[in-house]
Amino acid sequence: MSLNHVNEGIVKYTAEHRFSLAVKTPHWEELNETRTLLYRLGLIGVYGNGTGYGNLSVRFENNGFLISGTATGTMPVLAAEDYCLVESFDIARNKVITRGPVEASSESMTHGAVYESRCAVNCVIHIHSRAVFDCMLRDNYPSTPESAAYGTPEIAAATGELVREAGRDEGQIVLAGHDEGIVAYGANIEKALNLILELNKKYGV
């Protein structure tokens, strides 16, 4: 078991991770196919400085979920070994308990907040797009505060609150304090993906 700390600016993220064989949950293959499509569209990937962006998850049991692993943005196609199971999380403490061959994305807390806020949501997708991000802010889509930065309990809590306020099983959120960050969620993988594709068709370049 390892105890890791990831810092990016003011980000403080702690994961208690148990390395194990790949965890194949129901729908992981569909999730992986969706991730490949999003990579091809440039909505998940890696910046020129080597920093990866974007991730996606599917609910497993209760509020647990399978999520694409950290540092996988450079890879066009993932395998089962590139996913991590988040077994539990504590937003206030910014801590997750995970297992799998790789560790979870530092954005796992935001995914968890969505699942915790709406029991019928079964998929969360987080992408990056300058064009879509700017247009969503311009058009007043639901947004987290600019003060809620990447990887913090504040952005997770704000996202969860927006999901609760919407009172729906699907939605689109712009992460105002996480440059270019966008989240879509739905009752299943297809519905969450369609919300992303809708945004990309409407605003993408």
N, CA and C atoms as a LAMMPS dump frame, in Angstrom:
ITEM: TIMESTEP
0
ITEM: NUMBER OF ATOMS
615
ITEM: BOX BOUNDS ff ff ff
-5.0000000000000000e+02 5.0000000000000000e+02
-5.0000000000000000e+02 5.0000000000000000e+02
-5.0000000000000000e+02 5.0000000000000000e+02
ITEM: ATOMS id mol type element x y z
1 1 1 N 0.853 -1.186 0
2 1 2 C 0 0 0
3 1 3 C 0.887 1.233 0
4 2 1 N 0.522 2.256 -0.755
5 2 2 C 1.318 3.469 -0.809
6 2 3 C 0.477 4.661 -0.416
7 3 1 N 1.149 5.675 0.111
8 3 2 C 0.468 6.91 0.478
9 3 3 C 1.098 8.025 -0.323
10 4 1 N 0.338 8.634 -1.232
11 4 2 C 0.901 9.591 -2.171
12 4 3 C 0.286 10.971 -1.99
13 5 1 N 1.094 11.995 -2.273
14 5 2 C 0.645 13.377 -2.21
15 5 3 C 0.962 14.021 -3.55
16 6 1 N -0.057 14.57 -4.2
17 6 2 C 0.119 15.232 -5.482
18 6 3 C -0.18 16.702 -5.286
19 7 1 N 0.778 17.562 -5.605
20 7 2 C 0.588 18.993 -5.438
21 7 3 C 0.71 19.698 -6.78
22 8 1 N -0.289 20.518 -7.101
23 8 2 C -0.241 21.362 -8.288
24 8 3 C -0.761 22.71 -7.847
25 9 1 N 0.135 23.648 -7.564
26 9 2 C -0.284 24.911 -6.998
27 9 3 C -0.812 24.689 -5.595
28 10 1 N -2.102 25.017 -5.382
29 10 2 C -2.683 24.853 -4.058
30 10 3 C -3.336 23.482 -3.884
31 11 1 N -3.194 22.605 -4.878
32 11 2 C -3.835 21.294 -4.802
33 11 3 C -3.165 20.428 -3.745
34 12 1 N -3.963 19.819 -2.897
35 12 2 C -3.459 18.857 -1.916
36 12 3 C -4.38 17.652 -1.985
37 13 1 N -3.859 16.576 -2.524
38 13 2 C -4.658 15.387 -2.784
39 13 3 C -3.96 14.175 -2.183
40 14 1 N -4.659 13.392 -1.413
41 14 2 C -4.082 12.218 -0.778
42 14 3 C -4.847 10.975 -1.209
43 15 1 N -4.106 9.965 -1.633
44 15 2 C -4.736 8.701 -2.028
45 15 3 C -4.109 7.548 -1.257
46 16 1 N -4.944 6.752 -0.658
47 16 2 C -4.493 5.511 -0.039
48 16 3 C -4.759 4.413 -1.063
49 17 1 N -3.708 3.958 -1.709
50 17 2 C -3.853 3.068 -2.859
51 17 3 C -3.279 1.685 -2.571
52 18 1 N -4.043 0.671 -2.969
53 18 2 C -3.573 -0.715 -2.859
54 18 3 C -3.371 -1.253 -4.276
55 19 1 N -2.13 -1.54 -4.622
56 19 2 C -1.855 -2.07 -5.946
57 19 3 C -2.416 -3.481 -6.07
58 20 1 N -3.098 -3.737 -7.194
59 20 2 C -3.732 -5.034 -7.422
60 20 3 C -3.829 -5.276 -8.915
61 21 1 N -4.333 -6.44 -9.284
62 21 2 C -4.606 -6.726 -10.679
63 21 3 C -5.71 -5.807 -11.186
64 22 1 N -5.863 -5.735 -12.495
65 22 2 C -6.891 -4.888 -13.095
66 22 3 C -8.274 -5.258 -12.581
67 23 1 N -9.076 -4.246 -12.361
68 23 2 C -10.45 -4.433 -11.913
69 23 3 C -11.369 -4.161 -13.1
70 24 1 N -12.058 -5.19 -13.563
71 24 2 C -12.981 -5.031 -14.687
72 24 3 C -14.415 -4.993 -14.155
73 25 1 N -14.947 -3.814 -14.097
74 25 2 C -16.326 -3.664 -13.652
75 25 3 C -17.26 -3.791 -14.856
76 26 1 N -18.566 -3.989 -14.614
77 26 2 C -19.509 -3.958 -15.728
78 26 3 C -19.38 -2.625 -16.477
79 27 1 N -19.463 -2.682 -17.78
80 27 2 C -19.442 -1.506 -18.655
81 27 3 C -18.057 -0.902 -18.846
82 28 1 N -17.001 -1.535 -18.329
83 28 2 C -15.676 -0.915 -18.489
84 28 3 C -15.255 -0.881 -19.96
85 29 1 N -15.651 -1.892 -20.738
86 29 2 C -15.274 -1.892 -22.156
87 29 3 C -15.956 -0.742 -22.895
88 30 1 N -17.215 -0.5 -22.587
89 30 2 C -17.919 0.634 -23.198
90 30 3 C -17.275 1.946 -22.769
91 31 1 N -16.891 2.027 -21.513
92 31 2 C -16.209 3.222 -21.019
93 31 3 C -14.904 3.434 -21.773
94 32 1 N -14.169 2.369 -21.997
95 32 2 C -12.883 2.473 -22.674
96 32 3 C -13.054 2.882 -24.135
97 33 1 N -14.068 2.36 -24.798
98 33 2 C -14.339 2.768 -26.177
99 33 3 C -14.694 4.254 -26.24
100 34 1 N -15.434 4.715 -25.239
101 34 2 C -15.788 6.133 -25.168
102 34 3 C -14.545 6.982 -24.964
103 35 1 N -13.659 6.514 -24.116
104 35 2 C -12.426 7.243 -23.864
105 35 3 C -11.58 7.345 -25.139
106 36 1 N -11.514 6.268 -25.928
107 36 2 C -10.76 6.285 -27.184
108 36 3 C -11.333 7.323 -28.136
109 37 1 N -12.652 7.387 -28.242
110 37 2 C -13.299 8.387 -29.099
111 37 3 C -12.964 9.801 -28.647
112 38 1 N -13.038 10.047 -27.349
113 38 2 C -12.752 11.384 -26.829
114 38 3 C -11.291 11.766 -27.053
115 39 1 N -10.398 10.788 -26.967
116 39 2 C -8.989 11.053 -27.259
117 39 3 C -8.826 11.467 -28.718
118 40 1 N -9.488 10.748 -29.621
119 40 2 C -9.379 11.06 -31.046
120 40 3 C -9.926 12.447 -31.361
121 41 1 N -10.894 12.894 -30.579
122 41 2 C -11.468 14.222 -30.778
123 41 3 C -10.632 15.315 -30.121
124 42 1 N -9.606 14.915 -29.386
125 42 2 C -8.754 15.886 -28.707
126 42 3 C -9.328 16.42 -27.413
127 43 1 N -10.379 15.795 -26.92
128 43 2 C -11.04 16.247 -25.692
129 43 3 C -10.43 15.609 -24.451
130 44 1 N -9.687 14.555 -24.644
131 44 2 C -8.832 13.935 -23.637
132 44 3 C -7.466 13.805 -24.283
133 45 1 N -6.405 14.089 -23.547
134 45 2 C -5.088 13.998 -24.162
135 45 3 C -4.002 14.563 -23.283
136 46 1 N -3.023 15.213 -23.92
137 46 2 C -1.881 15.75 -23.198
138 46 3 C -1.461 17.075 -23.829
139 47 1 N -1.106 18.038 -22.992
140 47 2 C -0.615 19.319 -23.482
141 47 3 C 0.852 19.207 -23.891
142 48 1 N 1.334 20.232 -24.558
143 48 2 C 2.704 20.227 -25.037
144 48 3 C 3.742 20.109 -23.938
145 49 1 N 3.383 20.535 -22.726
146 49 2 C 4.327 20.454 -21.614
147 49 3 C 4.305 19.097 -20.916
148 50 1 N 3.502 18.161 -21.481
149 50 2 C 3.446 16.813 -20.917
150 50 3 C 2.365 16.588 -19.889
151 51 1 N 1.598 17.619 -19.572
152 51 2 C 0.512 17.484 -18.597
153 51 3 C -0.72 16.881 -19.256
154 52 1 N -1.197 15.778 -18.722
155 52 2 C -2.38 15.133 -19.265
156 52 3 C -3.653 15.839 -18.834
157 53 1 N -4.72 15.643 -19.585
158 53 2 C -6.006 16.236 -19.227
159 53 3 C -7.143 15.308 -19.634
160 54 1 N -8.23 15.407 -18.876
161 54 2 C -9.442 14.649 -19.171
162 54 3 C -9.437 13.258 -18.575
163 55 1 N -10.601 12.805 -18.187
164 55 2 C -10.776 11.466 -17.633
165 55 3 C -12.259 11.134 -17.61
166 56 1 N -12.566 9.893 -17.353
167 56 2 C -13.965 9.487 -17.308
168 56 3 C -14.123 8.304 -16.372
169 57 1 N -15.346 8.114 -15.905
170 57 2 C -15.595 7.068 -14.913
171 57 3 C -16.985 6.493 -15.073
172 58 1 N -17.169 5.315 -14.482
173 58 2 C -18.479 4.67 -14.441
174 58 3 C -18.702 4.153 -13.029
175 59 1 N -19.921 4.32 -12.53
176 59 2 C -20.238 3.874 -11.173
177 59 3 C -20.106 2.355 -11.072
178 60 1 N -19.611 1.904 -9.922
179 60 2 C -19.484 0.467 -9.688
180 60 3 C -20.48 0.03 -8.622
181 61 1 N -20.155 0.193 -7.365
182 61 2 C -21.063 -0.166 -6.278
183 61 3 C -21.216 1.032 -5.351
184 62 1 N -22.462 1.308 -4.96
185 62 2 C -22.743 2.461 -4.117
186 62 3 C -22.145 3.71 -4.771
187 63 1 N -21.244 4.416 -4.086
188 63 2 C -20.619 5.591 -4.685
189 63 3 C -19.216 5.293 -5.212
190 64 1 N -18.838 4.029 -5.249
191 64 2 C -17.558 3.649 -5.825
192 64 3 C -17.615 3.718 -7.343
193 65 1 N -16.441 3.878 -7.981
194 65 2 C -16.448 3.996 -9.429
195 65 3 C -15.088 3.631 -10.014
196 66 1 N -15.13 3.179 -11.261
197 66 2 C -13.924 2.882 -12.031
198 66 3 C -13.571 4.125 -12.834
199 67 1 N -12.311 4.558 -12.748
200 67 2 C -11.904 5.789 -13.424
201 67 3 C -10.582 5.575 -14.156
202 68 1 N -10.415 6.266 -15.268
203 68 2 C -9.139 6.19 -15.983
204 68 3 C -8.023 6.669 -15.056
205 69 1 N -6.872 6.022 -15.167
206 69 2 C -5.79 6.265 -14.227
207 69 3 C -5.04 7.549 -14.458
208 70 1 N -4.266 7.926 -13.455
209 70 2 C -3.431 9.112 -13.572
210 70 3 C -2.346 8.899 -14.621
211 71 1 N -1.949 9.978 -15.268
212 71 2 C -0.858 9.967 -16.251
213 71 3 C -1.13 9.053 -17.444
214 72 1 N -2.402 8.951 -17.853
215 72 2 C -2.739 8.143 -19.023
216 72 3 C -3.097 9.002 -20.236
217 73 1 N -2.993 10.325 -20.087
218 73 2 C -3.399 11.219 -21.169
219 73 3 C -2.584 11.083 -22.441
220 74 1 N -1.374 10.54 -22.325
221 74 2 C -0.524 10.389 -23.51
222 74 3 C -0.901 9.178 -24.351
223 75 1 N -1.762 8.312 -23.824
224 75 2 C -2.025 7.021 -24.457
225 75 3 C -3.286 7.067 -25.314
226 76 1 N -3.18 6.78 -26.625
227 76 2 C -4.363 6.817 -27.498
228 76 3 C -5.43 5.798 -27.103
229 77 1 N -5.012 4.626 -26.683
230 77 2 C -5.945 3.567 -26.306
231 77 3 C -5.498 2.987 -24.971
232 78 1 N -6.436 2.831 -24.057
233 78 2 C -6.122 2.265 -22.749
234 78 3 C -6.505 0.794 -22.69
235 79 1 N -5.947 0.102 -21.706
236 79 2 C -6.294 -1.279 -21.407
237 79 3 C -6.883 -1.315 -20.002
238 80 1 N -7.352 -2.483 -19.595
239 80 2 C -7.945 -2.614 -18.26
240 80 3 C -6.957 -2.206 -17.182
241 81 1 N -5.667 -2.415 -17.453
242 81 2 C -4.624 -2.094 -16.483
243 81 3 C -4.423 -0.589 -16.296
244 82 1 N -5.098 0.215 -17.11
245 82 2 C -4.951 1.668 -17.04
246 82 3 C -6.104 2.335 -16.303
247 83 1 N -6.909 1.515 -15.627
248 83 2 C -8.035 2.029 -14.857
249 83 3 C -7.86 1.699 -13.388
250 84 1 N -8.496 2.498 -12.557
251 84 2 C -8.385 2.36 -11.11
252 84 3 C -9.784 2.352 -10.495
253 85 1 N -9.974 1.549 -9.47
254 85 2 C -11.248 1.512 -8.762
255 85 3 C -11.172 2.402 -7.53
256 86 1 N -12.013 3.414 -7.489
257 86 2 C -12.141 4.255 -6.294
258 86 3 C -13.187 3.601 -5.402
259 87 1 N -12.738 3.094 -4.274
260 87 2 C -13.64 2.367 -3.385
261 87 3 C -14.41 3.291 -2.46
262 88 1 N -13.756 4.367 -2.009
263 88 2 C -14.423 5.344 -1.149
264 88 3 C -13.654 6.658 -1.21
265 89 1 N -14.281 7.723 -0.722
266 89 2 C -13.655 9.031 -0.764
267 89 3 C -14.225 9.904 0.341
268 90 1 N -13.461 10.904 0.716
269 90 2 C -13.858 11.857 1.746
270 90 3 C -13.548 13.248 1.207
271 91 1 N -14.574 13.952 0.764
272 91 2 C -14.364 15.246 0.122
273 91 3 C -13.754 16.254 1.086
274 92 1 N -14.233 16.287 2.313
275 92 2 C -13.734 17.26 3.279
276 92 3 C -12.239 17.093 3.521
277 93 1 N -11.772 15.849 3.523
278 93 2 C -10.351 15.571 3.759
279 93 3 C -9.566 15.454 2.455
280 94 1 N -10.272 15.523 1.309
281 94 2 C -9.659 15.397 -0.015
282 94 3 C -8.844 14.106 -0.104
283 95 1 N -9.492 13.013 0.252
284 95 2 C -8.812 11.721 0.314
285 95 3 C -9.649 10.658 -0.384
286 96 1 N -8.977 9.761 -1.109
287 96 2 C -9.654 8.627 -1.719
288 96 3 C -8.939 7.336 -1.334
289 97 1 N -9.703 6.266 -1.303
290 97 2 C -9.142 4.931 -1.099
291 97 3 C -9.37 4.161 -2.39
292 98 1 N -8.294 3.65 -2.976
293 98 2 C -8.36 3.08 -4.314
294 98 3 C -7.588 1.772 -4.398
295 99 1 N -7.867 1.028 -5.468
296 99 2 C -7.075 -0.164 -5.761
297 99 3 C -7.031 -0.391 -7.261
298 100 1 N -5.965 -1.047 -7.716
299 100 2 C -5.79 -1.343 -9.133
300 100 3 C -4.335 -1.241 -9.527
301 101 1 N -4.032 -1.471 -10.805
302 101 2 C -2.648 -1.431 -11.28
303 101 3 C -2.068 -0.025 -11.319
304 102 1 N -2.936 0.997 -11.433
305 102 2 C -2.5 2.392 -11.463
306 102 3 C -3.308 3.175 -10.44
307 103 1 N -2.813 4.361 -10.124
308 103 2 C -3.533 5.21 -9.194
309 103 3 C -4.537 6.09 -9.933
310 104 1 N -5.5 6.588 -9.193
311 104 2 C -6.605 7.331 -9.791
312 104 3 C -6.203 8.759 -10.131
313 105 1 N -6.93 9.337 -11.07
314 105 2 C -6.747 10.746 -11.412
315 105 3 C -6.959 11.607 -10.177
316 106 1 N -6.23 12.71 -10.099
317 106 2 C -6.407 13.625 -8.972
318 106 3 C -7.737 14.361 -9.046
319 107 1 N -8.492 14.155 -10.113
320 107 2 C -9.823 14.744 -10.227
321 107 3 C -10.911 13.776 -9.763
322 108 1 N -10.494 12.653 -9.181
323 108 2 C -11.459 11.642 -8.752
324 108 3 C -12.487 12.193 -7.772
325 109 1 N -12.078 13.139 -6.936
326 109 2 C -12.991 13.681 -5.947
327 109 3 C -14.203 14.347 -6.595
328 110 1 N -13.981 15.028 -7.715
329 110 2 C -15.091 15.673 -8.405
330 110 3 C -16.052 14.637 -8.967
331 111 1 N -15.513 13.552 -9.526
332 111 2 C -16.375 12.465 -9.993
333 111 3 C -17.196 11.926 -8.826
334 112 1 N -16.525 11.672 -7.71
335 112 2 C -17.218 11.144 -6.544
336 112 3 C -18.331 12.046 -6.064
337 113 1 N -18.105 13.353 -6.113
338 113 2 C -19.118 14.305 -5.672
339 113 3 C -20.383 14.205 -6.511
340 114 1 N -20.214 13.957 -7.815
341 114 2 C -21.38 13.804 -8.69
342 114 3 C -22.162 12.549 -8.324
343 115 1 N -21.457 11.429 -8.165
344 115 2 C -22.138 10.179 -7.815
345 115 3 C -22.838 10.282 -6.466
346 116 1 N -22.195 10.939 -5.525
347 116 2 C -22.752 11.09 -4.185
348 116 3 C -23.997 11.967 -4.201
349 117 1 N -24.044 12.909 -5.134
350 117 2 C -25.135 13.886 -5.171
351 117 3 C -26.376 13.398 -5.903
352 118 1 N -26.205 12.393 -6.761
353 118 2 C -27.347 11.925 -7.569
354 118 3 C -27.206 10.429 -7.808
355 119 1 N -28.026 9.634 -7.128
356 119 2 C -27.841 8.179 -7.146
357 119 3 C -28.111 7.557 -8.508
358 120 1 N -28.85 8.241 -9.396
359 120 2 C -29.165 7.682 -10.71
360 120 3 C -28.092 7.995 -11.747
361 121 1 N -27.099 8.794 -11.386
362 121 2 C -25.993 9.077 -12.303
363 121 3 C -25.02 7.908 -12.278
364 122 1 N -24.654 7.421 -13.454
365 122 2 C -23.77 6.259 -13.535
366 122 3 C -22.524 6.494 -14.379
367 123 1 N -22.368 7.696 -14.928
368 123 2 C -21.168 8.003 -15.702
369 123 3 C -20.849 9.485 -15.586
370 124 1 N -19.544 9.775 -15.428
371 124 2 C -19.058 11.155 -15.395
372 124 3 C -17.906 11.27 -16.386
373 125 1 N -17.948 12.301 -17.218
374 125 2 C -16.893 12.533 -18.201
375 125 3 C -16.349 13.943 -18.006
376 126 1 N -15.038 14.045 -17.933
377 126 2 C -14.367 15.333 -17.776
378 126 3 C -13.445 15.536 -18.979
379 127 1 N -13.688 16.596 -19.728
380 127 2 C -12.88 16.896 -20.913
381 127 3 C -12.263 18.285 -20.783
382 128 1 N -11.375 18.607 -21.714
383 128 2 C -10.835 19.952 -21.837
384 128 3 C -11.032 20.444 -23.262
385 129 1 N -11.469 21.689 -23.381
386 129 2 C -11.6 22.33 -24.687
387 129 3 C -11.658 23.828 -24.471
388 130 1 N -10.714 24.561 -25.043
389 130 2 C -10.721 26.013 -24.915
390 130 3 C -11.988 26.613 -25.488
391 131 1 N -12.352 26.206 -26.709
392 131 2 C -13.516 26.792 -27.372
393 131 3 C -14.801 26.507 -26.608
394 132 1 N -14.994 25.25 -26.214
395 132 2 C -16.219 24.882 -25.502
396 132 3 C -16.273 25.566 -24.144
397 133 1 N -15.163 25.572 -23.433
398 133 2 C -15.08 26.202 -22.114
399 133 3 C -15.477 27.676 -22.181
400 134 1 N -14.881 28.408 -23.089
401 134 2 C -15.159 29.838 -23.19
402 134 3 C -16.621 30.101 -23.555
403 135 1 N -17.156 29.305 -24.454
404 135 2 C -18.545 29.51 -24.883
405 135 3 C -19.542 29.147 -23.789
406 136 1 N -19.237 28.117 -23.017
407 136 2 C -20.126 27.745 -21.914
408 136 3 C -20.17 28.844 -20.862
409 137 1 N -19.024 29.437 -20.564
410 137 2 C -19.002 30.56 -19.623
411 137 3 C -19.79 31.739 -20.181
412 138 1 N -19.594 32.019 -21.443
413 138 2 C -20.302 33.127 -22.092
414 138 3 C -21.81 32.927 -22.047
415 139 1 N -22.246 31.685 -22.246
416 139 2 C -23.672 31.396 -22.33
417 139 3 C -24.286 30.992 -20.996
418 140 1 N -23.549 31.202 -19.932
419 140 2 C -24.064 31.023 -18.572
420 140 3 C -24.53 29.603 -18.247
421 141 1 N -23.741 28.619 -18.677
422 141 2 C -23.994 27.253 -18.232
423 141 3 C -23.704 27.171 -16.737
424 142 1 N -24.275 26.197 -16.051
425 142 2 C -23.935 26.01 -14.639
426 142 3 C -22.419 25.928 -14.484
427 143 1 N -21.869 26.69 -13.53
428 143 2 C -20.418 26.741 -13.385
429 143 3 C -20.01 26.755 -11.921
430 144 1 N -18.868 26.149 -11.667
431 144 2 C -18.28 26.22 -10.337
432 144 3 C -17.595 27.583 -10.19
433 145 1 N -17.36 28.042 -8.97
434 145 2 C -16.719 29.354 -8.778
435 145 3 C -15.298 29.382 -9.327
436 146 1 N -14.863 30.535 -9.774
437 146 2 C -13.49 30.691 -10.239
438 146 3 C -12.49 30.437 -9.115
439 147 1 N -12.938 30.633 -7.891
440 147 2 C -12.055 30.435 -6.743
441 147 3 C -11.855 28.957 -6.4
442 148 1 N -12.682 28.081 -6.967
443 148 2 C -12.583 26.639 -6.691
444 148 3 C -11.609 26.018 -7.675
445 149 1 N -10.391 25.764 -7.224
446 149 2 C -9.32 25.338 -8.113
447 149 3 C -9.289 23.832 -8.326
448 150 1 N -8.595 23.45 -9.376
449 150 2 C -8.373 22.055 -9.75
450 150 3 C -7.895 21.224 -8.564
451 151 1 N -8.507 20.065 -8.386
452 151 2 C -8.031 19.101 -7.416
453 151 3 C -8.328 19.408 -5.963
454 152 1 N -9.13 20.435 -5.696
455 152 2 C -9.41 20.82 -4.314
456 152 3 C -10.778 20.309 -3.862
457 153 1 N -10.975 20.21 -2.544
458 153 2 C -12.312 19.859 -2.039
459 153 3 C -13.361 20.872 -2.477
460 154 1 N -12.953 22.13 -2.657
461 154 2 C -13.902 23.173 -3.026
462 154 3 C -14.53 22.922 -4.39
463 155 1 N -13.731 22.503 -5.359
464 155 2 C -14.301 22.275 -6.693
465 155 3 C -15.195 21.034 -6.69
466 156 1 N -14.821 20.036 -5.899
467 156 2 C -15.659 18.84 -5.799
468 156 3 C -16.989 19.178 -5.144
469 157 1 N -16.936 19.907 -4.024
470 157 2 C -18.168 20.269 -3.318
471 157 3 C -19.057 21.15 -4.174
472 158 1 N -18.46 22.097 -4.904
473 158 2 C -19.243 22.986 -5.756
474 158 3 C -19.918 22.214 -6.882
475 159 1 N -19.204 21.246 -7.455
476 159 2 C -19.784 20.428 -8.524
477 159 3 C -20.954 19.616 -7.993
478 160 1 N -20.762 18.996 -6.838
479 160 2 C -21.843 18.224 -6.236
480 160 3 C -23.064 19.07 -5.958
481 161 1 N -22.856 20.291 -5.494
482 161 2 C -23.965 21.187 -5.202
483 161 3 C -24.736 21.54 -6.474
484 162 1 N -24.03 21.756 -7.571
485 162 2 C -24.699 22.053 -8.838
486 162 3 C -25.546 20.868 -9.31
487 163 1 N -25.039 19.663 -9.106
488 163 2 C -25.796 18.463 -9.488
489 163 3 C -27.07 18.364 -8.65
490 164 1 N -26.949 18.62 -7.358
491 164 2 C -28.128 18.566 -6.482
492 164 3 C -29.14 19.644 -6.861
493 165 1 N -28.65 20.832 -7.138
494 165 2 C -29.55 21.931 -7.502
495 165 3 C -30.287 21.652 -8.809
496 166 1 N -29.604 21.025 -9.758
497 166 2 C -30.238 20.724 -11.05
498 166 3 C -31.354 19.704 -10.888
499 167 1 N -31.167 18.742 -9.985
500 167 2 C -32.208 17.75 -9.733
501 167 3 C -32.492 16.848 -10.913
502 168 1 N -31.48 16.649 -11.771
503 168 2 C -31.654 15.819 -12.957
504 168 3 C -30.552 14.768 -13.01
505 169 1 N -30.81 13.727 -13.798
506 169 2 C -29.852 12.634 -13.904
507 169 3 C -28.787 12.875 -14.967
508 170 1 N -28.839 14.028 -15.615
509 170 2 C -27.808 14.367 -16.592
510 170 3 C -27.609 15.875 -16.614
511 171 1 N -26.402 16.28 -16.995
512 171 2 C -26.136 17.709 -17.036
513 171 3 C -24.74 18.019 -17.532
514 172 1 N -24.497 19.3 -17.747
515 172 2 C -23.215 19.811 -18.25
516 172 3 C -22.785 20.963 -17.355
517 173 1 N -21.527 20.919 -16.897
518 173 2 C -20.999 21.912 -15.968
519 173 3 C -19.655 22.404 -16.481
520 174 1 N -19.445 23.709 -16.404
521 174 2 C -18.144 24.276 -16.757
522 174 3 C -17.411 24.59 -15.455
523 175 1 N -16.171 24.141 -15.364
524 175 2 C -15.366 24.298 -14.153
525 175 3 C -14.584 25.605 -14.264
526 176 1 N -15.202 26.702 -13.842
527 176 2 C -14.644 28.036 -14.086
528 176 3 C -13.259 28.219 -13.478
529 177 1 N -12.967 27.529 -12.382
530 177 2 C -11.667 27.657 -11.751
531 177 3 C -10.644 26.647 -12.22
532 178 1 N -10.998 25.841 -13.201
533 178 2 C -10.107 24.816 -13.75
534 178 3 C -10.067 25.032 -15.259
535 179 1 N -9.129 25.825 -15.724
536 179 2 C -9.108 26.318 -17.092
537 179 3 C -9.316 25.216 -18.13
538 180 1 N -10.297 25.425 -18.993
539 180 2 C -10.684 24.522 -20.08
540 180 3 C -11.466 23.301 -19.602
541 181 1 N -11.711 23.176 -18.307
542 181 2 C -12.357 21.97 -17.782
543 181 3 C -13.871 21.98 -17.881
544 182 1 N -14.422 20.867 -18.33
545 182 2 C -15.864 20.697 -18.515
546 182 3 C -16.246 19.31 -18.013
547 183 1 N -17.391 19.2 -17.36
548 183 2 C -17.894 17.919 -16.877
549 183 3 C -19.295 17.683 -17.436
550 184 1 N -19.544 16.449 -17.879
551 184 2 C -20.893 16.019 -18.232
552 184 3 C -21.175 14.736 -17.477
553 185 1 N -22.422 14.545 -17.098
554 185 2 C -22.797 13.33 -16.367
555 185 3 C -24.153 12.848 -16.855
556 186 1 N -24.355 11.538 -16.747
557 186 2 C -25.605 10.975 -17.217
558 186 3 C -25.937 9.661 -16.551
559 187 1 N -27.136 9.167 -16.845
560 187 2 C -27.598 7.918 -16.245
561 187 3 C -26.842 6.715 -16.768
562 188 1 N -26.188 6.869 -17.918
563 188 2 C -25.34 5.813 -18.451
564 188 3 C -24.246 6.452 -19.304
565 189 1 N -23.341 5.628 -19.792
566 189 2 C -22.197 6.137 -20.547
567 189 3 C -22.642 6.839 -21.82
568 190 1 N -23.578 6.245 -22.537
569 190 2 C -24.034 6.823 -23.802
570 190 3 C -24.619 8.216 -23.608
571 191 1 N -25.415 8.387 -22.556
572 191 2 C -26.042 9.688 -22.335
573 191 3 C -25.009 10.749 -21.962
574 192 1 N -24.044 10.372 -21.127
575 192 2 C -22.994 11.328 -20.77
576 192 3 C -22.167 11.701 -22.002
577 193 1 N -21.839 10.712 -22.815
578 193 2 C -21.077 10.973 -24.039
579 193 3 C -21.846 11.887 -24.974
580 194 1 N -23.13 11.645 -25.14
581 194 2 C -23.922 12.472 -26.047
582 194 3 C -23.942 13.939 -25.614
583 195 1 N -23.908 14.176 -24.311
584 195 2 C -23.865 15.553 -23.826
585 195 3 C -22.541 16.22 -24.192
586 196 1 N -21.457 15.464 -24.141
587 196 2 C -20.151 15.999 -24.544
588 196 3 C -20.137 16.264 -26.049
589 197 1 N -20.63 15.308 -26.825
590 197 2 C -20.637 15.475 -28.281
591 197 3 C -21.528 16.646 -28.694
592 198 1 N -22.601 16.842 -27.96
593 198 2 C -23.493 17.972 -28.228
594 198 3 C -22.756 19.291 -28.033
595 199 1 N -22.008 19.41 -26.946
596 199 2 C -21.238 20.621 -26.69
597 199 3 C -20.158 20.829 -27.752
598 200 1 N -19.491 19.731 -28.105
599 200 2 C -18.409 19.84 -29.083
600 200 3 C -18.937 20.237 -30.462
601 201 1 N -20.104 19.727 -30.817
602 201 2 C -20.725 20.092 -32.103
603 201 3 C -21.164 21.546 -32.108
604 202 1 N -21.67 22 -30.976
605 202 2 C -22.194 23.359 -30.875
606 202 3 C -21.098 24.415 -30.802
607 203 1 N -20.031 24.086 -30.06
608 203 2 C -19.014 25.103 -29.779
609 203 3 C -17.597 24.755 -30.25
610 204 1 N -17.346 23.491 -30.517
611 204 2 C -15.987 23.062 -30.836
612 204 3 C -15.495 23.647 -32.144
613 205 1 N -14.182 23.704 -32.278
614 205 2 C -13.586 24.212 -33.519
615 205 3 C -12.608 23.186 -34.063
